Amino acid sequence: MEYPIEVPLKRPVEVDGKTIDKLSFDEPDLATSIAVEEAQSPALQTATLLAGMAGVDRSVMLKVKESDFREIGRLVLRPYQAHVAAQQGSDAGNGQPAK
């Protein structure tokens, strides 16, 4: 996966008087991973993950319109989830034993 992934928003988001018309997603950091684990529901976990990847507050992601969210899912979330699943598969204990 190549980062950053920039996604223009068809429906810009207004936060604190500032208009956000695109989001740039990067690989999540450890703080984001911990926040995802602590989120109370799968929907909040997704919002937390994407917000952390975009470097914005979760409240920004919660304001993203459904059509833009689907595009973020297609360009960012699904490829990221596939990447993580592939990495977990390679770590499944089929490698060489430690020396």
C-alpha positions as CSV (number, residue, x, y, z in Angstrom):
1,M,0.0,0.0,0.0
2,E,1.3,3.4,-1.0
3,Y,0.7,6.3,1.5
4,P,-0.4,9.0,1.7
5,I,-3.8,8.4,0.0
6,E,-5.6,11.7,-0.8
7,V,-9.3,11.6,-1.1
8,P,-11.2,14.7,-2.3
9,L,-14.6,15.2,-0.7
10,K,-17.5,15.7,-3.0
11,R,-19.4,17.2,0.0
12,P,-16.9,19.3,2.1
13,V,-17.1,19.1,5.9
14,E,-17.4,22.3,8.0
15,V,-15.6,22.1,11.4
16,D,-15.0,25.1,13.7
17,G,-15.5,27.5,10.8
18,K,-13.0,25.7,8.6
19,T,-14.0,23.8,5.4
20,I,-12.3,20.5,4.8
21,D,-12.5,19.5,1.1
22,K,-10.0,16.6,1.1
23,L,-8.5,14.1,3.5
24,S,-5.0,12.7,3.3
25,F,-4.7,9.2,4.8
26,D,-1.4,7.7,6.1
27,E,-0.5,4.5,7.9
28,P,-2.0,4.5,11.4
29,D,0.3,5.1,14.4
30,L,0.3,3.2,17.7
31,A,-2.0,5.8,19.4
32,T,-4.6,5.3,16.6
33,S,-4.4,1.5,17.0
34,I,-4.9,1.8,20.8
35,A,-7.8,4.2,20.3
36,V,-9.5,1.8,17.9
37,E,-9.2,-1.0,20.4
38,E,-10.8,1.2,23.1
39,A,-13.7,2.4,20.8
40,Q,-17.1,1.0,22.0
41,S,-18.6,-0.3,18.7
42,P,-17.4,-1.4,15.3
43,A,-18.7,1.8,13.7
44,L,-16.8,4.0,16.2
45,Q,-13.7,1.8,15.6
46,T,-13.9,2.5,11.9
47,A,-14.4,6.2,12.4
48,T,-11.5,6.3,14.9
49,L,-9.2,4.4,12.5
50,L,-10.0,6.6,9.6
51,A,-9.7,9.8,11.6
52,G,-6.3,8.7,13.0
53,M,-5.1,7.8,9.5
54,A,-6.2,11.2,8.3
55,G,-4.8,13.1,11.3
56,V,-8.2,14.6,12.1
57,D,-10.5,14.5,15.1
58,R,-13.0,11.7,15.0
59,S,-15.8,14.3,14.9
60,V,-14.6,15.2,11.4
61,M,-15.0,11.7,10.2
62,L,-18.5,11.5,11.7
63,K,-19.5,14.5,9.6
64,V,-18.4,13.0,6.3
65,K,-21.3,12.3,4.0
66,E,-22.2,8.7,3.1
67,S,-21.1,9.0,-0.6
68,D,-17.7,10.3,0.5
69,F,-17.4,7.6,3.2
70,R,-18.0,4.9,0.5
71,E,-15.2,6.4,-1.6
72,I,-12.9,6.4,1.4
73,G,-13.9,2.8,2.1
74,R,-13.0,1.9,-1.5
75,L,-9.7,3.8,-1.7
76,V,-8.4,3.5,1.9
77,L,-10.3,1.2,4.2
78,R,-10.7,-2.0,2.1
79,P,-7.1,-1.9,0.8
80,Y,-5.8,-1.3,4.4
81,Q,-7.9,-4.2,5.8
82,A,-6.6,-6.5,3.0
83,H,-3.1,-5.4,3.7
84,V,-3.5,-6.1,7.5
85,A,-5.1,-9.5,6.8
86,A,-2.2,-10.4,4.4
87,Q,0.4,-9.4,7.1
88,Q,-1.4,-11.4,9.8
89,G,-1.5,-14.4,7.4
90,S,2.3,-14.2,6.9
91,D,2.7,-14.1,10.7
92,A,0.6,-17.2,11.3
93,G,3.5,-19.3,12.6
94,N,4.6,-20.8,9.2
95,G,7.9,-19.0,9.1
96,Q,11.3,-20.2,10.2
97,P,11.7,-20.9,13.9
98,A,13.7,-18.4,16.0
99,K,17.3,-19.2,16.8
